[in-house]
Amino acid sequence: MTYLPLSGVRVLEWARDRPGPLTARKLADMGADVVKVLDVSRREIDALTAGHALTGGTRVSPVLDRNKRSIFLDFTDQSDRATLMALTESADVIVEGTRPGAFTARTGVDFHGLRRAKPSIVICSVSGFGQTGPLANLAAHGTNMDALAGVLPLEQANGHWAYSETCNLTWTIELGMLHAVGAILAALYSARATGEGAWIDLSCWDAAIEANRRSLTLALNDDPPQDTRRMGPHASVYDAKDGRPVVLSAIIRKFWDRLCEALERPDLADRWRESFSGDETLRPELQAIFATRTAAEWNDFFLEHDIAGSNTLTKDELLGHPHFEGRGMVARSASGDQRLIADAIRWMDDGSRPGYGFEPTHAPGADTEAVLTQWLGATAPGASRPGA
């Protein structure tokens, strides 16, 4: 059975876009009872109950919302606003992902008042640029957050700027989510130990800035920059026999010595320091060596001789790689008919990961009646209304 350390923790989520839902999904994978609030008008709820299509654009995502339940509430309805307030008071954690003040403006829930009434509550406000600062209210999506954090890969193509081919994930979103989860777990620990929770201001932009700490700290202190992309031939990229790239990472002297020994080239051993200082005369010789084997053969060579280096993998090659299977990076649903990428966390006791045997997403709002009854009791406001 998968280890579920957050069993019994109640999480209420009202978040747009990806950072908030991803944060809550991480908690759900570890056993938290995560309830996603879908803001849908009463007319749309009634239409759905009558069998008509939902017109409000509300969706649940297999990737973002596995292991969660969802409920319908109409924030323009006073009864539903009272229900939401009761749910917040019953929750251990609230994850909201909107611009500063939008949650309170939309729902009437005052976080300051909620924390006074329930000091143990943990609130995580996940936003693009934070609750304060000149950019706090700037509309945020992955690309403009990455651009302002200096981590968006751009290139000149056909005389104009374009996204690089390497632009296949959003660093600010991924890093923001990870920091949010860590902060929530720390605050939950404090709440259980002392009764004092926290209101977390988690900016995805801040997370990307902190991840770039090395180069930014150098600039902050007027130290010369270090361009790790041009460390010298000992830590560079070469063309293999099959034209595929091979990455050599002999940044530490022992890896260079092992390479020279395995290649039976002791004459190269003393040239590591030259390479480290930026001397490029070694590069043509190394290129001639790397052209003698395929990229995959070089990867086996590095593994055999304990040298830091590797070939590169395409998406399809990655999914079919023995290490991908060996690490158990596929999470299957409880019924086994759906597959998603597993969490990076692996529990050593049984080799399982959060998300193994996940519960697929239900239809939007399908859990309304069950959630209101379980969280608030059978007499909860609106507990018997349509939406289940």
Residue pairs with C-beta under 8 A, 6 or more apart in sequence:
1 350
2 347
2 350
2 352
2 353
2 354
2 356
2 357
3 347
3 349
3 350
3 352
4 30
4 31
5 30
5 31
6 27
6 30
6 31
6 32
7 31
7 32
8 31
8 33
9 27
9 31
9 32
9 33
9 92
9 93
9 188
10 32
10 33
10 35
10 90
10 91
10 92
10 93
10 375
11 24
11 27
11 28
11 32
11 33
11 34
11 35
11 91
11 92
11 93
11 94
11 95
12 35
12 37
12 87
12 88
12 91
12 93
12 94
12 95
13 20
13 21
13 24
13 34
13 35
13 36
13 37
13 68
13 94
13 95
13 96
14 20
14 36
14 37
14 39
14 94
14 95
14 96
14 97
14 98
14 103
14 107
15 21
15 23
15 24
15 95
15 96
15 97
15 98
15 126
16 97
16 98
17 97
17 140
17 141
18 64
18 142
18 170
18 173
18 177
19 97
19 126
19 127
19 128
19 173
19 176
19 177
19 180
19 202
19 204
20 95
20 96
20 97
20 126
21 36
21 61
21 64
21 65
21 97
22 64
22 173
22 174
22 177
23 95
23 97
23 124
23 126
23 177
23 180
23 181
23 184
24 34
24 36
24 68
24 95
25 34
25 64
25 65
25 66
25 67
25 68
26 177
26 181
26 343
26 354
27 34
27 93
27 95
27 181
27 184
28 34
28 66
28 67
28 68
29 66
29 67
29 343
29 354
29 355
29 358
30 345
30 354
32 93
33 69
34 67
34 68
34 69
35 68
35 69
35 70
35 71
35 87
35 367
35 371
35 375
36 60
36 65
36 68
36 69
36 70
36 71
37 70
37 71
37 73
37 84
37 87
38 58
38 70
38 71
38 72
38 73
38 364
38 365
39 58
39 73
39 74
39 75
39 106
40 48
40 54
40 56
40 58
40 72
40 73
40 74
40 364
40 365
41 56
41 74
41 76
42 74
42 76
42 77
44 54
44 55
44 56
44 58
45 72
45 74
45 365
45 385
45 386
45 387
46 386
47 53
47 54
47 55
48 54
48 72
48 365
48 386
48 387
49 386
49 387
54 364
58 364
58 365
59 364
60 68
60 70
60 361
60 362
60 363
60 364
61 361
62 338
62 340
62 360
62 361
63 340
65 361
66 333
66 340
66 355
66 358
66 359
66 360
66 361
67 355
67 358
67 359
68 361
69 362
69 366
69 367
69 370
69 371
70 361
70 362
70 364
70 365
70 366
70 367
70 368
71 365
71 367
71 368
71 371
71 372
71 387
72 364
72 365
72 368
72 387
73 80
73 81
73 83
73 84
74 80
75 81
75 84
75 106
75 107
75 108
79 381
79 382
80 381
80 382
81 107
81 108
82 381
83 372
83 376
83 380
83 381
83 382
84 107
84 109
85 108
85 109
86 375
86 376
86 380
86 381
87 372
87 375
87 376
88 94
88 109
88 114
88 121
89 114
89 117
89 118
90 375
90 376
91 121
91 375
92 120
92 121
92 122
92 188
92 191
93 121
93 122
93 123
93 124
93 184
93 188
94 111
94 121
94 122
94 123
94 124
95 124
95 126
95 180
95 184
96 103
96 123
96 124
96 125
96 126
97 125
97 126
97 127
98 106
98 125
98 127
99 127
99 136
99 137
99 139
99 140
100 125
100 127
100 130
100 131
100 132
100 136
100 137
103 109
103 111
103 125
104 110
104 111
111 123
111 199
114 121
114 123
115 121
115 123
115 197
115 199
118 197
119 195
119 196
119 197
120 191
120 195
120 196
120 197
121 191
121 197
122 184
122 187
122 188
122 191
122 197
122 198
122 200
123 197
123 198
123 199
123 200
124 180
124 183
124 184
124 187
124 200
124 202
125 131
125 199
125 200
125 201
125 202
126 176
126 177
126 180
126 202
126 204
127 136
127 140
127 201
127 202
127 203
127 204
128 135
128 138
128 139
128 140
128 141
128 145
128 172
128 203
128 204
128 205
129 135
129 136
129 138
129 140
129 145
129 148
129 203
129 204
129 205
130 136
130 201
130 202
130 203
130 205
130 206
131 201
131 203
132 201
135 148
135 205
138 144
140 204
140 205
142 170
142 172
142 173
143 152
143 163
143 167
143 170
145 170
145 172
145 173
145 204
145 205
145 208
146 152
146 170
146 171
146 172
146 208
147 154
148 205
149 171
149 172
149 205
149 208
149 209
149 212
150 208
150 212
151 171
151 172
151 208
151 211
151 212
152 163
152 167
153 163
153 164
153 166
153 167
154 161
154 162
154 163
154 164
154 167
155 161
155 162
155 163
155 164
156 162
171 208
171 211
172 204
172 205
172 207
172 208
173 204
175 204
175 207
175 208
175 210
175 211
176 202
176 203
176 204
176 205
176 206
176 207
176 208
177 204
178 207
179 202
179 206
179 207
179 210
180 200
180 202
183 198
183 200
183 202
184 200
187 197
187 198
187 200
188 197
190 196
190 197
190 198
191 197
191 198
209 216
214 226
215 225
215 226
217 223
218 224
218 225
218 226
219 225
230 278
231 251
231 276
232 275
232 276
232 277
232 278
232 279
232 280
232 282
233 275
233 279
233 280
233 282
233 283
233 286
234 248
234 250
234 251
234 256
234 272
234 275
234 276
234 282
235 248
235 249
235 250
235 251
236 247
236 248
236 283
236 286
237 245
237 246
237 247
237 248
238 245
238 246
238 248
238 286
238 287
238 290
238 291
239 245
239 246
239 287
239 290
239 291
240 246
240 290
240 291
240 293
240 294
240 295
240 297
240 298
240 311
241 291
241 292
241 293
241 294
241 295
241 297
242 294
242 295
244 294
244 295
244 296
244 311
244 312
245 295
245 311
245 312
246 290
246 295
246 298
246 299
246 309
246 310
246 311
246 312
247 309
247 310
247 311
247 312
248 259
248 286
248 290
248 308
248 309
249 255
249 308
249 309
249 310
250 256
250 259
250 272
250 307
250 308
250 309
251 308
252 308
253 272
255 306
255 307
255 308
255 309
256 269
256 272
257 269
257 272
258 305
258 306
258 307
259 268
259 305
259 307
260 266
260 268
260 269
261 269
261 305
262 301
262 304
262 305
262 307
263 289
265 289
268 282
268 285
271 279
271 282
274 281
274 282
275 282
290 298
293 301
295 311
295 312
296 311
298 309
298 311
299 309
299 310
299 311
301 307
302 308
302 309
302 310
313 321
318 324
327 346
328 342
328 346
328 351
328 353
329 341
329 342
330 339
330 340
330 341
330 342
331 339
331 340
331 341
331 342
331 343
331 353
331 355
331 356
331 357
331 358
332 338
332 339
332 356
332 357
332 358
333 339
333 340
333 357
333 358
333 359
333 360
334 357
334 358
334 359
335 360
338 358
338 360
340 355
340 358
342 353
342 354
342 355
342 356
343 353
343 354
343 355
344 353
345 353
345 354
346 352
346 353
347 353
365 387
366 388
367 388
368 385
368 387
368 388
369 383
369 384
369 385
369 387
369 388
370 388
372 380
372 381
372 382
372 383
373 380
373 383
376 383
377 383
